[in-house]
Structure formats: structure tokens, C-alpha cells
Amino acid sequence: MFLKIAQYKAGVVPVRYRRVPCAKTGGVKFETKGNPYFLIILPYNVGGAGDIKFVQVKGNKTGWIPMKKNWGQNWTTGVKLTGQGISLRVTTSDGITKDFINLMPKNWGFGQTFDGKINF
């Protein structure tokens, strides 16, 4: 379809776009993946800018730990956090940061989804 509406030049079809704020109902959701030796968090239903720039995790026995982007919007840490209550700090690409305190109880497990109750 782009070839019908854009100028094809040297194998490239230029596309211009802009981000628009996104309104979502409900809180940000967080899906857990991984195993006892690493944790992957997939945040979704993210309003506002809609894309995440930075994630930090905090166990009830740790300080804030930066997470690394694994792929897509999956964020990971190699710190063993099983058996701890978990809080998350999320920063979107427009610089807004939200803290999701006591998001996951001590007995959380992999493959579960948690509702952050708030959104951007």
C-alpha cells in the first residue's frame, strides 16, 4: 500500500510518523516469566507515551535494581528475587516515572500477571 501513496526511490519508501498519547483503561499489567535464577517482566496496557524506556525492580530485601531490555518490551534481571515481595519502577519514553509499590507478594510465581492499579 505504501507504494500507492509514497514515492519509491532507490529501494526505499520514506515513512513519516509521530507518536500520539495513548489512553488505556485499567492499570499497567505485569506478566512474570523466567526461573529462580532470573526474572523477566513484560509490562503491557501502558498508557501515555505507551513505550517504556527504563525499568527498575526492588525486592523487599534489596534496593532498586536496574533491569535490562531483553527483547520487545521484556525486561530482565539476573538477581534472584524469588521469595521476596516485588515493587517496580517504570519510566516511559516521555520521561514520566511511576512506582508500583508492593506489586507482587512474597509468594508470586512465574507465569502470573499482576495489575499495577495505576497507569500513565
N, C-alpha and C positions, 0 to 999 in steps of 0.2 A: 504494500500500500504506500510506503514512503516514496517509492519511485514515481507514483502518480502525483504526489503533492510536493516533492522536493527536487532539487537539481542534482542529478547524478554526475559526479566529477571525479575522474581517476579512481574509480572503485570505492568512493566514499559518498555516503549520503549524509549531509550535515543535519543534525538534530539539535534543536534548542529546546531547553526545558527549564522549568523553575519549580522549586518545592513550594507547596502550599500547606498551611497548618491543617492538621487533621483532628477532628473531634471524634472521640471514642466514648462509648458508654461503658460504665463499669471501670474497675481498676486495672492496672497493668497486671498481667498474668505472668507467672514464672514457672517454667517446666524444668524439673531436675533430671539429669542424666549422669552417667559416669559409673564409678565403682568406689570402694572405700579409699582408694589412693588418689583419685582426682574427681573434681566436681565440675559438671557442665551445667550452666544455666541458660535457658532460652527464654528471654523476655519477649512477650508479644502483647497485642492490643495496646500499643504505645501511642498515645495521642500527641498533640502539639507538633513538634518537628517530625515525629514519627520514627526517626532513626537515632540509634544510640552511639555515642562517641566514647563513653568510658563507663566501666562498672567496677565497683569495689564490693567485697564481701567481708562480713565480720561475724566470727563465731562468738559465743558468749565467753570464750577463754582466749580470744585474740583481739588485736586491734584491727583497723581497716586494712585489707589486703587487696592490692590491685589485681584485677582479672585480665586475662589476655583474650583477644578475639580469636576464636578457633576457626570458624568458617561461618558465613552468613551472619546471623545475629547470635550465634552460640558463643558464650563466654566461659572460660575455664580457669581453674587454678589447680596446682599440684599439691596444695596444702590439705592435709587430712582433716576434714571438718565433721565427719560422722559423729553422732552423739552430742553435738552442740546445737543450741538454738542459733538460727542464722538471721542476720539482717543484711540488706543490700542497699547500696547507694548507686543510683543510676544518673548519668548525665547525658542529655540529648545533644544533638549537633548544634542547637542554638544556645547552648551553654546553661540550660536550666538543669538543676540537680534536685533530685527527690530522694529522701531516705525512707526505706521500707523497713522499719524497726520491728524486730521480733516477728519477722515474716514466716519463718519456718520453726516449728517446735523441735525440741531435742530428739524426738523420735521420728523425724522426717525420713523419707526413703527415696530411692531413685525411681523415676517414672511417675512421680507425683507432680501435681500442678497446684500452685498456691496463688491466691488472689491478693494483690497488693492493696486493695481497697481504695487507693487514690490513683490519679492519673495526671498527665501533663496538660 
